[in-house]
Amino acid sequence: MAETIAADYLVVGTGAMGMAFVDTLLSDTQCTVVMVDRYARPGGHWTIAYPFVRLHQPSAFYGVNSRALGEDKVDQVGWNKGLAELATVDEVCGYFSIVMHQTFLPSGRVSYFPKHEYTGNGEFRSIVTGKTFRVNETTRIVDATYMKVKVPAMGSPSYEVANEVSLVTPNDLTKVTRPYGGYTVVGAGKTGIDACLWLLANGVHENKITWIMPRDSWFFERGALQPGPAFKESTAASVAAINQSLMEAVSLDDLFSRLEEAKQVTRMTAKVRPSMFRCATISFAELEQIRRVGTIVRQGRVVRIETGEVTMEQGTYRPQPDTLYIDCSADALAKIEPVPVFRGRSITLQSVRYCQQVFSAAFVAHVEATYGNDDAAKNDMCRVVPHPDEAWSSCKVI
């Protein structure tokens, strides 16, 4: 028999979006909240991300509204030197634990159930004991997992890998115990960038690195948009340049050309026109480093990896002997059909501001707290902007 818990909201998922939603809800209302998560601590995918990952946007742009993430500092060393700090994975996980245990739970209005899975219809059960719980029929159900964030450690690659091939996720890259004849990074997203930067930072010669890049990407240039008074003038100039580009562009392709000319976006090489844009953000110093990579293979996605040959959609190549492959191909944010945020009892958290999922969750909570029970009016204010993918196609907005 399931135990019934009285609460105004049941939030499924304590990743960044779920945490941001609840933080604003607590600030704007006197409601009670039950939070359920299958992981043992808050933070979502950050709790199993690779150890050298950092935010690729300034720390000040992330986290919840009631507590700043980071120390409002400018990095003094490294490839982010001179720019606002980027939180490490340890900082992010620690931060969300602090928010949960020093803000949410002491409020007396949040009940937290780690290591529990949501089974539907307002019910959830303990993964450890099997005990089941339910909320009242009037409880609003908030899905903070709809974006389906996925990192390489969450599953096997989508391509075939022969038994004798040495392949690791970025999580295990830091555990290598010997030099390899070569290193091949599979995947062109931010994880692939991070893996290449880690190899270079740890002294691997660029000629030993191969990067399989199914699609070239446009990147935001991190220095263009920075928080705080010290960057006030440069950020204002960047916002003006972006707005001007948006107003004058006659197509998406033309828009990216204008943004590149204004130094708001950049790319690996002027010789290849990117077909992908997924909000990845890098500094010019990081770009300079990844351009050092010895071999970039542009023949589509990997189909199969064998010791002496890698087969891709558009061809093959022969790797260096004794190559270690680093799988960075997980689709961090899957292409998911958008749905209305507010639907009766259900609230489905999605991006309502492009490339700003955490802000979006907080905004949705504010709208929920402020504008009553008119779902149509609230959905009009919270029109879904799906995470971008292809640079040349328009996003479906609902």
C-alpha positions in Angstrom: 0.0 0.0 0.0 1.4 3.4 -1.0 1.9 6.0 1.6 0.1 9.3 0.7 2.1 12.6 1.0 0.3 15.9 1.0 2.0 18.5 -1.2 1.2 21.2 -3.7 3.8 20.1 -6.2 5.7 16.9 -7.0 8.9 17.7 -8.9 10.5 14.8 -10.8 14.2 15.3 -11.1 16.7 17.4 -9.1 18.9 18.4 -11.9 19.6 22.1 -12.6 16.1 22.7 -14.1 14.3 21.0 -11.2 16.3 22.9 -8.7 15.9 26.3 -10.4 12.1 25.7 -10.6 11.7 24.9 -6.9 13.9 27.7 -5.8 11.7 30.3 -7.5 8.6 28.5 -6.4 9.7 28.8 -2.8 10.5 32.5 -3.2 7.3 33.4 -4.9 4.8 31.2 -3.0 4.1 29.4 0.3 3.6 26.1 -1.4 4.9 22.7 -0.3 7.0 20.5 -2.7 8.1 16.9 -2.9 11.2 16.3 -4.9 12.0 12.9 -6.3 15.2 11.8 -8.0 16.8 8.5 -9.0 20.3 9.7 -8.1 21.7 9.8 -4.6 22.3 13.5 -4.6 21.0 16.6 -6.4 22.6 17.8 -9.6 21.3 15.5 -12.3 23.8 14.6 -15.0 26.5 16.6 -13.2 26.7 13.8 -10.6 28.0 11.4 -13.2 29.8 13.7 -15.6 33.5 13.4 -16.4 35.8 14.8 -13.8 37.4 17.6 -16.0 34.1 19.1 -17.2 33.4 22.7 -16.4 30.6 25.0 -17.3 31.2 26.5 -20.7 29.3 29.7 -19.7 30.2 31.9 -16.8 29.2 30.5 -13.4 27.0 33.6 -12.8 24.8 32.5 -15.6 24.0 29.2 -14.0 22.5 27.9 -10.7 19.4 29.1 -8.9 18.2 32.6 -8.2 18.5 32.7 -4.4 22.2 31.8 -4.3 25.0 32.8 -6.6 27.2 30.0 -8.1 30.9 30.8 -7.8 32.8 33.6 -6.1 32.3 36.4 -8.7 35.9 36.1 -9.8 37.9 36.4 -13.0 40.1 33.5 -14.0 43.8 34.4 -13.7 45.3 31.4 -15.4 44.5 28.9 -18.2 42.5 29.1 -21.4 39.8 31.1 -19.8 42.2 33.7 -18.4 40.7 37.2 -18.1 37.1 36.0 -18.3 34.5 35.2 -15.6 35.1 32.0 -13.7 33.8 28.6 -15.0 32.5 26.3 -12.2 34.0 22.8 -12.1 31.9 19.7 -11.8 32.8 19.5 -8.1 31.7 23.0 -7.6 28.4 22.5 -9.4 27.6 19.3 -7.4 28.6 20.9 -4.1 26.5 23.9 -4.9 23.4 22.0 -5.6 23.9 20.0 -2.4 24.2 23.3 -0.5 21.0 24.6 -2.1 19.1 21.5 -1.1 20.4 21.2 2.4 20.8 24.8 3.4 17.9 26.4 1.6 15.2 23.9 0.4 15.0 21.5 3.4 15.4 24.1 6.2 12.4 25.9 4.6 10.2 23.1 6.0 8.3 23.1 2.7 10.4 20.7 0.7 10.5 16.9 1.1 13.4 15.3 -0.7 13.4 11.6 -1.9 16.8 10.6 -3.4 17.2 7.1 -4.9 13.5 7.1 -5.8 12.0 6.7 -9.2 8.8 8.1 -10.5 6.4 5.5 -11.8 3.6 7.7 -13.0 0.2 8.9 -11.9 1.6 10.7 -8.9 3.4 7.7 -7.5 7.1 7.0 -6.9 9.0 4.2 -5.1 12.3 3.7 -3.4 15.0 2.0 -5.4 16.6 0.9 -2.2 13.6 -0.5 -0.2 10.8 -0.7 -2.8 8.5 1.3 -0.6 5.9 3.3 -2.6 4.5 6.7 -2.1 1.8 8.8 -3.8 0.7 12.4 -3.8 -2.8 13.7 -3.7 -4.8 14.0 -6.9 -4.7 17.8 -6.7 -0.9 17.8 -6.6 0.7 19.4 -9.6 3.2 17.1 -11.3 6.4 18.9 -12.7 8.5 16.9 -15.1 12.1 18.2 -14.9 13.5 15.3 -16.9 11.8 15.9 -20.3 15.0 17.4 -21.8 16.7 14.0 -21.5 20.2 15.2 -20.8 22.6 12.4 -21.6 26.4 12.1 -21.0 28.7 9.4 -22.4 28.8 7.5 -19.0 25.1 6.9 -19.2 25.3 4.2 -21.9 27.1 2.4 -24.7 27.9 4.2 -28.0 25.5 3.9 -30.9 28.2 2.4 -33.2 29.8 -1.1 -33.2 33.1 -1.6 -31.4 35.2 -4.7 -31.9 36.2 -6.6 -28.7 39.9 -5.8 -29.0 39.5 -2.1 -29.4 40.4 0.2 -26.5 37.5 2.6 -26.0 36.7 4.7 -22.9 34.3 7.4 -21.9 35.7 10.8 -20.8 35.1 9.6 -17.2 37.8 6.9 -17.7 40.2 9.0 -19.7 41.7 10.3 -16.5 42.3 6.8 -15.4 44.7 5.8 -18.2 47.8 4.0 -16.8 50.1 4.1 -19.9 50.9 6.0 -23.0 49.0 5.1 -26.2 50.2 5.2 -29.8 47.3 7.5 -30.7 44.2 9.1 -29.3 40.9 9.4 -31.3 38.1 11.5 -30.0 34.7 10.5 -31.4 32.1 13.3 -31.4 32.2 17.0 -32.3 30.2 18.5 -29.5 31.3 20.3 -26.3 32.4 16.9 -24.8 34.7 16.3 -27.7 36.2 19.8 -27.3 36.8 19.1 -23.6 38.5 15.7 -24.4 40.8 17.3 -27.0 41.7 20.1 -24.6 42.4 17.6 -21.8 44.7 15.6 -24.0 46.6 18.8 -25.1 46.8 20.1 -21.5 48.3 16.8 -20.4 51.0 16.9 -22.9 49.8 14.6 -25.7 51.3 15.8 -29.0 48.8 17.2 -31.4 50.0 14.7 -34.1 48.9 11.8 -31.9 45.3 13.2 -31.7 42.6 12.4 -34.2 39.2 14.0 -34.0 36.3 12.4 -35.7 34.0 15.3 -36.4 30.7 14.2 -38.1 29.5 17.9 -38.3 31.3 21.2 -37.9 29.7 23.5 -35.4 29.3 27.2 -34.8 30.5 28.2 -31.4 29.5 31.2 -29.2 32.7 33.2 -28.3 32.7 33.3 -24.5 34.3 36.6 -24.1 31.5 38.4 -26.0 29.0 38.0 -23.2 30.4 38.3 -19.7 28.7 39.3 -16.4 29.4 42.1 -14.0 30.5 45.8 -14.1 34.0 45.1 -15.4 32.5 43.7 -18.7 29.6 46.2 -18.9 30.7 48.0 -22.1 31.9 45.0 -24.0 28.8 43.0 -23.2 26.6 45.9 -24.2 28.4 46.1 -27.5 27.9 42.4 -28.0 24.2 42.5 -27.3 23.9 45.4 -29.8 25.9 43.5 -32.4 23.7 40.4 -32.0 20.5 42.5 -32.2 21.7 44.2 -35.3 22.6 40.9 -36.9 19.1 39.6 -36.1 17.4 42.6 -37.5 19.4 42.7 -40.7 19.7 39.0 -41.6 17.7 37.7 -44.5 18.2 34.0 -43.6 19.7 31.9 -40.9 22.8 31.3 -43.0 23.1 35.1 -43.4 22.6 35.5 -39.7 25.6 33.3 -38.8 27.7 35.1 -41.3 26.8 38.4 -39.7 27.4 37.1 -36.2 30.8 35.7 -37.3 31.8 39.0 -38.8 30.8 40.7 -35.5 32.9 38.2 -33.6 30.0 36.8 -31.7 30.3 33.2 -33.1 33.3 31.4 -34.5 34.2 28.0 -36.0 37.0 25.5 -36.4 38.1 26.6 -39.8 37.1 29.1 -42.5 37.4 26.3 -45.0 34.3 24.4 -43.7 30.9 26.0 -43.3 29.3 24.6 -40.1 26.0 22.8 -40.3 25.5 22.5 -36.5 24.8 24.9 -33.7 24.2 23.6 -30.2 25.1 26.6 -28.0 28.6 25.4 -27.3 30.7 28.2 -25.9 34.4 28.5 -26.1 37.1 31.2 -25.7 39.4 32.2 -28.5 42.3 30.7 -26.5 40.5 27.3 -26.4 39.8 27.6 -30.1 43.4 28.2 -30.8 44.2 25.0 -28.9 41.7 22.7 -30.6 42.9 24.0 -34.0 46.2 22.3 -33.1 44.6 18.8 -33.3 46.7 16.9 -35.8 44.0 15.1 -37.8 40.3 15.9 -38.2 38.2 13.3 -40.0 35.0 14.6 -41.6 33.3 11.6 -43.0 30.1 11.5 -41.1 29.2 9.4 -38.0 31.1 6.4 -36.9 29.5 3.0 -37.9 32.1 0.6 -36.7 35.6 0.7 -35.0 38.0 -2.2 -35.5 41.7 -2.2 -34.5 42.9 -1.4 -38.0 40.1 0.5 -39.5 37.3 2.9 -38.6 34.2 2.8 -40.8 32.1 5.9 -41.1 29.0 6.9 -43.1 31.1 8.4 -45.9 34.3 6.5 -45.8 37.0 4.8 -43.7 40.3 5.7 -42.2 43.2 3.7 -40.7 44.1 4.8 -37.2 47.5 4.9 -35.6 48.6 1.6 -34.1 47.6 1.2 -30.4 44.9 3.9 -30.5 42.7 4.7 -27.5 39.3 5.9 -28.5 37.4 8.4 -26.4 33.6 8.2 -26.9 32.1 11.7 -26.8 29.2 11.0 -29.1 26.3 11.1 -26.5 23.6 13.5 -27.5 23.7 15.8 -24.4 20.3 17.3 -25.3 18.2 15.1 -27.5 16.0 16.5 -30.2 12.6 16.1 -28.5 9.3 17.3 -29.8 8.2 20.3 -27.7 4.9 20.1 -25.8 3.0 22.8 -24.0 4.6 23.6 -20.7 1.3 23.9 -18.8 -1.3 21.1 -19.3 -3.8 20.8 -16.6 -2.2 19.0 -13.7 1.1 18.7 -15.5 4.0 21.1 -16.0 6.8 20.0 -18.4 10.0 22.0 -18.0 11.6 23.0 -21.3 13.6 25.9 -22.7 11.6 29.1 -23.1 14.7 31.1 -23.8 17.3 29.8 -26.2 20.3 28.1 -24.7 19.2 29.0 -21.2 17.5 25.9 -19.7 18.1 26.9 -16.1 16.8 30.4 -16.5 13.8 28.9 -18.4 12.9 26.7 -15.5 13.0 29.6 -13.0 10.9 31.7 -15.4 8.3 28.9 -15.7 8.0 28.7 -11.9 7.5 32.5 -11.7 4.7 32.3 -14.3 3.1 29.4 -12.5 3.2 31.3 -9.2 2.0 34.6 -10.6 -0.6 34.1 -13.3 -3.3 31.8 -11.9 -4.8 28.8 -13.6 -5.2 30.0 -17.2 -3.0 27.5 -19.0 -3.5 29.2 -22.4 -2.2 32.5 -21.0 0.7 30.9 -19.2 1.7 28.9 -22.3 1.6 32.1 -24.3 4.2 33.6 -22.0 6.2 30.4 -21.9 6.5 29.5 -25.6 8.9 26.6 -26.0 12.2 27.2 -27.8 13.7 23.8 -28.5 17.5 23.4 -28.1 19.0 24.2 -31.5 20.8 21.6 -33.7 21.1 22.4 -37.4 22.4 25.8 -38.2 20.4 26.2 -41.4 16.9 25.1 -40.1 14.5 27.2 -38.1 13.4 26.0 -34.7 9.8 24.9 -34.1 8.4 27.3 -31.4 5.1 26.5 -29.7 
